[in-house]
Amino acid sequence: MDSKVEDYSTDYDFDKPIRFAYEGHPMNVTLLKALIALLPAGMLFCGSAVLFSRGKSGCSFLQLMGTACLMLVVLTHVSEALHLFSWMHWGAEHSIGHYLDFWSAVSGLTLFPVGYLLQALAKPNAQQWRG
């Protein structure tokens, strides 16, 4: 038997878009987006948890609750992509999954910045007042 090694380096058409899936196995774009969003949301959550554990203030609690809501948004999208908890009818209008996702996003995008702003206003940086 003759095993022939094929060279595909000259066969690629650079005008075609790059596909990130095997032929016949399409990639779940919702899952990809949710997994990408998991990194910054997780970093915000960990940072807020550390801040809250160092000094339990109302501002750090607001930040922690805001990032927890943002993590819930990401986890709802992971659940939607993997078809977990299908009884929640992810993505369907007027479903419990839709409202959970929506209100978690609204709460997260409200609580975290408010907590951050209140913390910034409560503790002015001592370095900026020195001459």
N, C-alpha and C positions, 0 to 999 in steps of 0.2 A: 504494500500500500504506500502510495506516495502522498505525504501530507504537505499540502501547499499552503504557505502563509500568504494571505492576501494583504495588499497594501491599499488602505482606503484613504490615505492622506490627500490624494488628488481628486477623489470622487465627491468631496463635500461641496454642496452648492451654498455659497455664502449669502445668497439672497433670500434663502428660506429662513423663517423664524426658528429659533432654537426650541426644541421640545424637551420638557423635563419629565417625560413619562415614556414608558415602553409602549410599543405599538399594541393597541387593544386594551391598555390599562391606563385610562386617563387619570390625571392627578386631581385630587380634590382641592380645588382652589380655596374654598372656605377654610379647610383645615390648614392649608399652608399659611394663609393670612392670620389665622388665629394663633398658630404656633409662633409666627414672627412677632405678633403683638404680645405674646406671653413673656418675652424677654424684657422689654421696657416696663411692662406692668408689674412683673415680678420684682424687678429691681426697685421700682418705686415702693412696692409693698414692703420689701425687706428694709429699705432705708427708713420708711415710716415706722416700722416695728422697732427698729433700733432706737430711733429718736424718741418714741413713746416709752421704751423701757428705761432710757436714761433719765428722763424727766417727765413724769406723767402730768402733762398740762392739757388744758382744753384744746389748745391749738394743735398739739401733736395728736390728740385723739381725733380731731376733725380730719387731719391728714391721713391717719390710719384708716378711718372709716371710708374716706374717699378712695383710697387705693384699694381697699377691700371691695368696694363697689366696682372699680375698674377691673379687678381680677375676676369678679363675677361675670362681667360682660365678656371677657375673654373666654372664660369657662363655658358660658352659654354658647358661644360660637364653636368651641371644640365639641360640645355635646351635639350641636346641630349638624356639624360635619360628620360626626361618627354615628349619627342617628341614635344617640343615647336618650333615654327618657322621651320616647316618641309620643307619649300621651300628652306632652306639653305643646305639641304642634309647632315646633320651632319654625319661625319665618312666616307662619300664617297670620294674616291680619286678625286682630281681635282675639288672639289666643293668649294663654297665660305665659307662654314662652316669649312672645313678642313684648308683652308688658313688663316681664321680668328684665329682659334685655334693655328695653327703653328706659325704665325708671332707674335701673342700676347705672346706666350711662349718664343720665341727668344728675343723679345723686353724686356720682364719682366726680363728674366735671364741675360740680358746685362745691362739694365739701373740701376736696383737696386744695383748690386755689384759695378758698376762704381761710382755711387753716394756715396755709403758707403765708398769706397776706397778714393775717392777725399776728402770727409769730414774728414776721419781719417788722411790723409796726411796734410790737411790744418790746423787742430787744434791739434797739439801735446799736449798730456796730461801734464799739468804743474807738476803733482805729480811725474812723472817719472824722471824729471830733478832735483828734490830736493834731497839733500843728506841725 
